[in-house]
């Protein structure tokens, strides 16, 4: 009989431990205000900044300007902009060719394997357009001057440390 009580006690402790882990895992995905998609968290930032200032803000909150690697991810980012601003507005993403013209890289180091530029873009109009934004008029990508002030979208990996 004592063994049976011990077995029930151990089962109860195990069930409570697993319930706490499951609850913890539900809350570890993204910080408040961020949106989860797959293994990344996204947030729209209203405060217009230059490209480099926007990247710095994203760094401070634990991420980078958003890198976009699929049509699905692009659609999510456009929807975040729409929800955050009330409509789509010119918004920085993390793509640039500031180091070498026409050699685009993401600020977070992701490989550039998806592009969504408007027809005729990127055009480096005026020879000084090195940073990429999602354009308000057609929701496509466009290169623009990095000193322009735009809202922006940040990305960060899911915080797995908080899950344990």
Backbone torsions as a table, in degrees:
resi	resn	phi	psi	omega
1	UNK	NA	-38.3	179.7
2	UNK	-63.2	-38.3	178.5
3	UNK	-63.9	-37.9	180.0
4	UNK	-64.7	-43.0	176.6
5	UNK	-62.4	-42.7	178.8
6	UNK	-62.1	-42.0	178.5
7	UNK	-62.2	-45.1	177.3
8	UNK	-62.4	-41.1	179.2
9	UNK	-63.0	-44.9	179.2
10	UNK	-64.0	-41.6	177.5
11	UNK	-61.7	-40.9	178.6
12	UNK	-64.2	-43.7	178.4
13	UNK	-62.9	-44.7	178.9
14	UNK	-60.7	-43.5	179.6
15	UNK	-63.0	-42.3	178.2
16	UNK	-64.0	-41.0	179.1
17	UNK	-62.5	-46.0	179.7
18	UNK	-65.7	-37.7	178.4
19	UNK	-63.7	-42.1	178.3
20	UNK	-64.9	-41.3	178.3
21	UNK	-62.9	-42.9	-179.9
22	UNK	-62.9	-42.6	179.0
23	UNK	-64.7	-41.5	178.8
24	UNK	-62.9	-41.6	-179.2
25	UNK	-65.4	-32.6	177.6
26	UNK	-64.5	-34.4	-174.8
27	UNK	-93.5	-0.6	-173.8
28	UNK	-96.4	-5.5	-171.2
29	UNK	-63.9	-64.2	-177.2
30	UNK	-137.4	149.0	174.4
31	UNK	-64.3	161.1	179.1
32	UNK	-56.3	134.8	179.1
33	UNK	93.6	-13.8	179.0
34	UNK	-92.7	156.0	178.9
35	UNK	-110.8	132.1	-179.0
36	UNK	-90.7	131.6	168.9
37	UNK	-140.6	116.8	-177.3
38	UNK	55.3	-117.7	-176.2
39	UNK	-106.9	19.2	-178.6
40	UNK	-127.5	154.9	175.6
41	UNK	-114.3	141.9	-177.0
42	UNK	-128.0	147.0	174.3
43	UNK	-147.3	136.5	175.5
44	UNK	-88.6	132.5	179.0
45	UNK	-112.5	118.7	-175.1
46	UNK	-70.4	-35.7	-170.6
47	UNK	-66.4	110.2	-177.7
48	UNK	-61.9	133.0	-179.2
49	UNK	-140.0	160.8	169.3
50	UNK	-68.4	166.7	-178.6
51	UNK	-57.6	-48.8	-177.2
52	UNK	-67.2	-37.6	176.6
53	UNK	-66.2	-38.7	178.1
54	UNK	-62.3	-43.8	177.3
55	UNK	-61.0	-40.8	178.8
56	UNK	-62.5	-42.8	177.5
57	UNK	-61.2	-45.4	178.9
58	UNK	-60.1	-40.6	177.9
59	UNK	-60.7	-43.8	-178.0
60	UNK	-61.7	-36.2	-179.1
61	UNK	-93.1	14.4	170.3
62	UNK	96.0	17.2	-178.4
63	UNK	-145.3	-149.5	178.2
64	UNK	-143.1	167.9	167.3
65	UNK	-56.6	147.1	-172.1
66	UNK	-63.1	135.6	167.1
67	UNK	-102.5	140.9	-175.1
68	UNK	-122.6	123.5	-172.0
69	UNK	-120.6	9.6	178.8
70	UNK	-163.9	165.3	175.5
71	UNK	-62.0	-40.0	179.5
72	UNK	-60.2	-48.3	-179.3
73	UNK	-64.5	-40.1	177.5
74	UNK	-60.8	-43.2	179.7
75	UNK	-62.7	-39.5	178.3
76	UNK	-64.0	-44.1	-180.0
77	UNK	-63.1	-43.7	178.0
78	UNK	-60.6	-40.7	179.5
79	UNK	-67.1	-38.0	175.3
80	UNK	-60.0	-41.8	178.2
81	UNK	-62.9	-47.3	-179.2
82	UNK	-59.0	-46.0	180.0
83	UNK	-66.6	-40.4	-176.0
84	UNK	-73.8	-35.7	-175.3
85	UNK	-104.0	-11.4	-176.5
86	UNK	90.8	-17.1	173.8
87	UNK	-163.6	171.5	178.2
88	UNK	-77.7	127.5	177.5
89	UNK	-123.1	159.1	176.2
90	UNK	-54.1	124.2	-172.4
91	UNK	-140.1	130.4	178.5
92	UNK	-67.0	139.4	163.8
93	UNK	-118.2	175.0	-170.9
94	UNK	-86.8	19.3	-178.1
95	UNK	-95.5	137.7	178.1
96	UNK	-155.9	160.3	172.5
97	UNK	-127.1	39.0	-176.2
98	UNK	-69.6	-24.2	-179.4
99	UNK	-81.2	-47.8	178.5
100	UNK	-143.1	127.2	-176.5
101	UNK	-55.6	134.0	-180.0
102	UNK	68.7	7.7	173.9
103	UNK	-109.6	84.5	-174.4
104	UNK	-78.2	138.4	176.9
105	UNK	-136.6	154.7	175.6
106	UNK	-90.2	145.0	-179.9
107	UNK	-65.7	-22.9	180.0
108	UNK	-92.7	3.6	177.0
109	UNK	85.6	-1.3	177.2
110	UNK	-59.3	151.1	175.9
111	UNK	-73.2	137.9	177.9
112	UNK	-80.8	101.1	-179.4
113	UNK	-122.8	8.7	178.1
114	UNK	-148.7	137.4	175.9
115	UNK	-135.2	148.8	-178.7
116	UNK	-141.5	46.2	-178.2
117	UNK	-75.0	147.0	171.9
118	UNK	-63.5	161.0	174.8
119	UNK	-58.4	132.9	-179.1
120	UNK	83.1	1.6	179.3
121	UNK	-114.1	153.3	-5.9
122	UNK	-73.2	146.4	-176.4
123	UNK	-120.3	-7.0	-179.4
124	UNK	48.1	43.2	-178.3
125	UNK	-54.2	126.6	-179.0
126	UNK	79.2	1.0	177.9
127	UNK	73.9	15.1	-174.4
128	UNK	-137.2	25.8	-179.3
129	UNK	-107.9	102.4	-174.2
130	UNK	-119.0	-3.0	-176.6
131	UNK	-122.4	148.8	-171.0
132	UNK	-109.1	137.7	177.6
133	UNK	-128.6	158.8	167.5
134	UNK	-88.3	124.6	-175.8
135	UNK	-80.3	140.8	-180.0
136	UNK	-66.0	-39.5	-170.9
137	UNK	-72.0	-32.8	-177.3
138	UNK	-131.0	2.1	179.0
139	UNK	60.9	23.1	177.6
140	UNK	-106.5	172.2	-179.3
141	UNK	-86.9	149.5	-179.5
142	UNK	-149.6	141.7	173.3
143	UNK	-85.1	145.4	-176.7
144	UNK	-147.5	171.6	178.3
145	UNK	-68.8	132.0	-175.6
146	UNK	-65.2	-17.8	-179.2
147	UNK	-85.3	-11.2	175.4
148	UNK	-58.2	151.0	179.5
149	UNK	-101.4	116.1	-179.5
150	UNK	-134.2	151.9	164.6
151	UNK	-64.6	175.4	-173.7
152	UNK	-156.6	165.7	177.5
153	UNK	-120.2	132.0	177.3
154	UNK	-104.6	154.8	175.5
155	UNK	-131.1	147.9	172.5
156	UNK	-150.4	154.2	177.7
157	UNK	-70.9	153.4	174.3
158	UNK	-58.1	138.8	-179.0
159	UNK	-81.5	91.5	-177.9
160	UNK	-72.9	-26.4	-179.8
161	UNK	-61.0	-36.6	-179.1
162	UNK	-68.6	-12.3	-177.1
163	UNK	-82.8	-13.2	-173.6
164	UNK	-104.7	NA	NA
